[in-house]
Amino acid sequence: MFDLNAITGFDWDEGNKAKNWEKHRVDFLECEEVFFNKPLIIGDDSKHSAHERRHFVLGRSNAGRMLYLVITIRKDKVRVISARDQSRKERQVYEQQP
C-alpha cells in the first residue's frame, strides 16, 4: 500500500480523462473529490497489475455519487486509470464502512 499523506496531487492523462467521461460520465474533478470524502476504501488491484502496481478505490464524490476508481501512484501523484459508478456489490461493501 502507499501513504496517502505523501500524495501531493493528481497526474492526469488526457486520454483517460476523455475515456472516463465518454464511457461512464465521470468527470476528472469528481474523481479527485473522492479522496477528500469519507469513508475511503483503498485496496490492491493485483489482478490488473501486470506492469505497474494498481489499486482500487471506493469512495463518494461531493454530490454523493459512489465511484469505483482504478489508480496507480507515480512518484507522489495519483493517476486515475479508470472511473465508474460502483456496482451493487461494491456499494454494499462501501456502505458497511463506518
Rosetta constraint file for C-alpha pairs under 8 A:
AtomPair CA 1 CA 43 HARMONIC 7.55 0.50
AtomPair CA 1 CA 44 HARMONIC 7.11 0.50
AtomPair CA 3 CA 7 HARMONIC 7.27 0.50
AtomPair CA 6 CA 76 HARMONIC 6.34 0.50
AtomPair CA 7 CA 76 HARMONIC 4.77 0.50
AtomPair CA 7 CA 77 HARMONIC 5.45 0.50
AtomPair CA 7 CA 78 HARMONIC 7.05 0.50
AtomPair CA 8 CA 76 HARMONIC 5.73 0.50
AtomPair CA 8 CA 77 HARMONIC 5.82 0.50
AtomPair CA 9 CA 76 HARMONIC 7.23 0.50
AtomPair CA 9 CA 77 HARMONIC 5.02 0.50
AtomPair CA 9 CA 78 HARMONIC 6.43 0.50
AtomPair CA 10 CA 32 HARMONIC 7.72 0.50
AtomPair CA 10 CA 77 HARMONIC 4.90 0.50
AtomPair CA 10 CA 78 HARMONIC 4.67 0.50
AtomPair CA 10 CA 79 HARMONIC 5.89 0.50
AtomPair CA 11 CA 74 HARMONIC 7.80 0.50
AtomPair CA 11 CA 77 HARMONIC 5.80 0.50
AtomPair CA 11 CA 78 HARMONIC 5.87 0.50
AtomPair CA 11 CA 79 HARMONIC 4.90 0.50
AtomPair CA 11 CA 80 HARMONIC 7.69 0.50
AtomPair CA 12 CA 16 HARMONIC 7.41 0.50
AtomPair CA 12 CA 17 HARMONIC 6.93 0.50
AtomPair CA 12 CA 79 HARMONIC 5.93 0.50
AtomPair CA 12 CA 80 HARMONIC 6.95 0.50
AtomPair CA 13 CA 17 HARMONIC 6.32 0.50
AtomPair CA 13 CA 79 HARMONIC 7.66 0.50
AtomPair CA 14 CA 18 HARMONIC 6.29 0.50
AtomPair CA 15 CA 19 HARMONIC 6.04 0.50
AtomPair CA 16 CA 20 HARMONIC 5.98 0.50
AtomPair CA 16 CA 80 HARMONIC 7.53 0.50
AtomPair CA 16 CA 81 HARMONIC 6.17 0.50
AtomPair CA 16 CA 82 HARMONIC 6.81 0.50
AtomPair CA 17 CA 21 HARMONIC 6.42 0.50
AtomPair CA 17 CA 27 HARMONIC 7.23 0.50
AtomPair CA 17 CA 28 HARMONIC 6.04 0.50
AtomPair CA 18 CA 22 HARMONIC 6.03 0.50
AtomPair CA 19 CA 23 HARMONIC 5.86 0.50
AtomPair CA 20 CA 24 HARMONIC 5.55 0.50
AtomPair CA 20 CA 25 HARMONIC 6.37 0.50
AtomPair CA 20 CA 26 HARMONIC 5.57 0.50
AtomPair CA 20 CA 27 HARMONIC 7.05 0.50
AtomPair CA 20 CA 28 HARMONIC 7.92 0.50
AtomPair CA 20 CA 82 HARMONIC 6.13 0.50
AtomPair CA 20 CA 83 HARMONIC 5.82 0.50
AtomPair CA 20 CA 84 HARMONIC 7.28 0.50
AtomPair CA 21 CA 25 HARMONIC 4.10 0.50
AtomPair CA 21 CA 26 HARMONIC 4.83 0.50
AtomPair CA 21 CA 27 HARMONIC 5.64 0.50
AtomPair CA 21 CA 28 HARMONIC 7.96 0.50
AtomPair CA 24 CA 83 HARMONIC 7.31 0.50
AtomPair CA 24 CA 84 HARMONIC 5.55 0.50
AtomPair CA 24 CA 85 HARMONIC 7.47 0.50
AtomPair CA 25 CA 84 HARMONIC 7.90 0.50
AtomPair CA 26 CA 30 HARMONIC 6.67 0.50
AtomPair CA 26 CA 31 HARMONIC 7.29 0.50
AtomPair CA 26 CA 83 HARMONIC 6.50 0.50
AtomPair CA 26 CA 84 HARMONIC 6.48 0.50
AtomPair CA 27 CA 31 HARMONIC 6.64 0.50
AtomPair CA 28 CA 32 HARMONIC 6.49 0.50
AtomPair CA 29 CA 33 HARMONIC 6.34 0.50
AtomPair CA 30 CA 34 HARMONIC 6.79 0.50
AtomPair CA 30 CA 61 HARMONIC 5.68 0.50
AtomPair CA 30 CA 62 HARMONIC 7.48 0.50
AtomPair CA 31 CA 35 HARMONIC 7.70 0.50
AtomPair CA 31 CA 61 HARMONIC 7.08 0.50
AtomPair CA 31 CA 67 HARMONIC 7.79 0.50
AtomPair CA 31 CA 69 HARMONIC 7.57 0.50
AtomPair CA 31 CA 80 HARMONIC 7.79 0.50
AtomPair CA 31 CA 83 HARMONIC 7.27 0.50
AtomPair CA 32 CA 36 HARMONIC 7.59 0.50
AtomPair CA 33 CA 37 HARMONIC 6.77 0.50
AtomPair CA 33 CA 60 HARMONIC 7.60 0.50
AtomPair CA 33 CA 61 HARMONIC 5.26 0.50
AtomPair CA 33 CA 62 HARMONIC 6.24 0.50
AtomPair CA 34 CA 40 HARMONIC 7.40 0.50
AtomPair CA 34 CA 59 HARMONIC 5.18 0.50
AtomPair CA 34 CA 60 HARMONIC 5.12 0.50
AtomPair CA 34 CA 61 HARMONIC 4.91 0.50
AtomPair CA 34 CA 62 HARMONIC 7.48 0.50
AtomPair CA 34 CA 67 HARMONIC 7.70 0.50
AtomPair CA 35 CA 40 HARMONIC 6.87 0.50
AtomPair CA 35 CA 59 HARMONIC 7.31 0.50
AtomPair CA 37 CA 59 HARMONIC 7.14 0.50
AtomPair CA 37 CA 60 HARMONIC 6.35 0.50
AtomPair CA 37 CA 61 HARMONIC 7.07 0.50
AtomPair CA 37 CA 62 HARMONIC 7.39 0.50
AtomPair CA 38 CA 59 HARMONIC 7.19 0.50
AtomPair CA 38 CA 60 HARMONIC 7.40 0.50
AtomPair CA 39 CA 59 HARMONIC 6.55 0.50
AtomPair CA 39 CA 60 HARMONIC 7.79 0.50
AtomPair CA 39 CA 94 HARMONIC 7.73 0.50
AtomPair CA 39 CA 97 HARMONIC 6.59 0.50
AtomPair CA 39 CA 98 HARMONIC 6.89 0.50
AtomPair CA 40 CA 57 HARMONIC 7.13 0.50
AtomPair CA 40 CA 58 HARMONIC 6.03 0.50
AtomPair CA 40 CA 59 HARMONIC 5.04 0.50
AtomPair CA 40 CA 60 HARMONIC 7.75 0.50
AtomPair CA 41 CA 57 HARMONIC 5.56 0.50
AtomPair CA 41 CA 58 HARMONIC 5.02 0.50
AtomPair CA 41 CA 59 HARMONIC 6.54 0.50
AtomPair CA 41 CA 94 HARMONIC 7.35 0.50
AtomPair CA 42 CA 55 HARMONIC 6.63 0.50
AtomPair CA 42 CA 56 HARMONIC 5.71 0.50
AtomPair CA 42 CA 57 HARMONIC 4.57 0.50
AtomPair CA 42 CA 58 HARMONIC 6.57 0.50
AtomPair CA 43 CA 55 HARMONIC 5.43 0.50
AtomPair CA 43 CA 56 HARMONIC 5.37 0.50
AtomPair CA 43 CA 57 HARMONIC 6.63 0.50
AtomPair CA 44 CA 53 HARMONIC 7.88 0.50
AtomPair CA 44 CA 54 HARMONIC 6.26 0.50
AtomPair CA 44 CA 55 HARMONIC 4.38 0.50
AtomPair CA 44 CA 56 HARMONIC 6.19 0.50
AtomPair CA 45 CA 49 HARMONIC 6.41 0.50
AtomPair CA 45 CA 53 HARMONIC 7.60 0.50
AtomPair CA 45 CA 54 HARMONIC 5.21 0.50
AtomPair CA 45 CA 55 HARMONIC 4.62 0.50
AtomPair CA 45 CA 56 HARMONIC 5.71 0.50
AtomPair CA 45 CA 70 HARMONIC 7.82 0.50
AtomPair CA 46 CA 50 HARMONIC 7.94 0.50
AtomPair CA 46 CA 53 HARMONIC 7.26 0.50
AtomPair CA 46 CA 54 HARMONIC 6.75 0.50
AtomPair CA 46 CA 55 HARMONIC 7.67 0.50
AtomPair CA 48 CA 54 HARMONIC 6.97 0.50
AtomPair CA 49 CA 53 HARMONIC 5.09 0.50
AtomPair CA 49 CA 54 HARMONIC 5.38 0.50
AtomPair CA 52 CA 72 HARMONIC 7.37 0.50
AtomPair CA 53 CA 72 HARMONIC 6.22 0.50
AtomPair CA 53 CA 73 HARMONIC 7.78 0.50
AtomPair CA 54 CA 70 HARMONIC 6.78 0.50
AtomPair CA 54 CA 71 HARMONIC 5.64 0.50
AtomPair CA 54 CA 72 HARMONIC 4.74 0.50
AtomPair CA 54 CA 73 HARMONIC 7.68 0.50
AtomPair CA 55 CA 70 HARMONIC 5.73 0.50
AtomPair CA 55 CA 71 HARMONIC 5.30 0.50
AtomPair CA 55 CA 72 HARMONIC 6.17 0.50
AtomPair CA 56 CA 68 HARMONIC 6.97 0.50
AtomPair CA 56 CA 69 HARMONIC 5.57 0.50
AtomPair CA 56 CA 70 HARMONIC 4.57 0.50
AtomPair CA 56 CA 71 HARMONIC 6.25 0.50
AtomPair CA 57 CA 67 HARMONIC 7.88 0.50
AtomPair CA 57 CA 68 HARMONIC 5.62 0.50
AtomPair CA 57 CA 69 HARMONIC 4.95 0.50
AtomPair CA 57 CA 70 HARMONIC 6.33 0.50
AtomPair CA 57 CA 71 HARMONIC 7.49 0.50
AtomPair CA 58 CA 66 HARMONIC 7.35 0.50
AtomPair CA 58 CA 67 HARMONIC 5.91 0.50
AtomPair CA 58 CA 68 HARMONIC 4.88 0.50
AtomPair CA 58 CA 69 HARMONIC 6.64 0.50
AtomPair CA 58 CA 86 HARMONIC 7.47 0.50
AtomPair CA 58 CA 90 HARMONIC 7.56 0.50
AtomPair CA 58 CA 94 HARMONIC 6.61 0.50
AtomPair CA 59 CA 66 HARMONIC 5.78 0.50
AtomPair CA 59 CA 67 HARMONIC 5.48 0.50
AtomPair CA 59 CA 68 HARMONIC 6.75 0.50
AtomPair CA 59 CA 94 HARMONIC 7.52 0.50
AtomPair CA 60 CA 64 HARMONIC 5.49 0.50
AtomPair CA 60 CA 65 HARMONIC 5.39 0.50
AtomPair CA 60 CA 66 HARMONIC 4.48 0.50
AtomPair CA 60 CA 67 HARMONIC 5.90 0.50
AtomPair CA 61 CA 65 HARMONIC 5.17 0.50
AtomPair CA 61 CA 66 HARMONIC 6.57 0.50
AtomPair CA 61 CA 67 HARMONIC 7.31 0.50
AtomPair CA 65 CA 85 HARMONIC 7.44 0.50
AtomPair CA 66 CA 85 HARMONIC 5.92 0.50
AtomPair CA 66 CA 86 HARMONIC 5.78 0.50
AtomPair CA 66 CA 91 HARMONIC 7.38 0.50
AtomPair CA 67 CA 83 HARMONIC 6.82 0.50
AtomPair CA 67 CA 84 HARMONIC 5.67 0.50
AtomPair CA 67 CA 85 HARMONIC 4.50 0.50
AtomPair CA 67 CA 86 HARMONIC 5.01 0.50
AtomPair CA 68 CA 83 HARMONIC 5.75 0.50
AtomPair CA 68 CA 84 HARMONIC 5.43 0.50
AtomPair CA 68 CA 85 HARMONIC 5.80 0.50
AtomPair CA 68 CA 86 HARMONIC 5.07 0.50
AtomPair CA 68 CA 90 HARMONIC 7.98 0.50
AtomPair CA 69 CA 80 HARMONIC 6.81 0.50
AtomPair CA 69 CA 81 HARMONIC 7.43 0.50
AtomPair CA 69 CA 82 HARMONIC 5.67 0.50
AtomPair CA 69 CA 83 HARMONIC 4.45 0.50
AtomPair CA 69 CA 84 HARMONIC 6.63 0.50
AtomPair CA 70 CA 80 HARMONIC 6.04 0.50
AtomPair CA 70 CA 81 HARMONIC 5.43 0.50
AtomPair CA 70 CA 82 HARMONIC 5.20 0.50
AtomPair CA 70 CA 83 HARMONIC 6.52 0.50
AtomPair CA 71 CA 78 HARMONIC 6.60 0.50
AtomPair CA 71 CA 79 HARMONIC 5.51 0.50
AtomPair CA 71 CA 80 HARMONIC 4.45 0.50
AtomPair CA 71 CA 81 HARMONIC 5.31 0.50
AtomPair CA 71 CA 82 HARMONIC 7.19 0.50
AtomPair CA 72 CA 78 HARMONIC 6.10 0.50
AtomPair CA 72 CA 79 HARMONIC 5.36 0.50
AtomPair CA 72 CA 80 HARMONIC 6.68 0.50
AtomPair CA 72 CA 81 HARMONIC 7.25 0.50
AtomPair CA 73 CA 77 HARMONIC 5.70 0.50
AtomPair CA 73 CA 78 HARMONIC 4.85 0.50
AtomPair CA 73 CA 79 HARMONIC 6.03 0.50
AtomPair CA 74 CA 78 HARMONIC 6.42 0.50
AtomPair CA 74 CA 79 HARMONIC 6.85 0.50
AtomPair CA 86 CA 90 HARMONIC 5.56 0.50
AtomPair CA 86 CA 91 HARMONIC 5.88 0.50
AtomPair CA 87 CA 91 HARMONIC 6.12 0.50
AtomPair CA 88 CA 92 HARMONIC 6.34 0.50
AtomPair CA 89 CA 93 HARMONIC 6.50 0.50
AtomPair CA 90 CA 94 HARMONIC 6.10 0.50
AtomPair CA 91 CA 95 HARMONIC 5.88 0.50
AtomPair CA 92 CA 96 HARMONIC 6.40 0.50
AtomPair CA 93 CA 97 HARMONIC 7.16 0.50
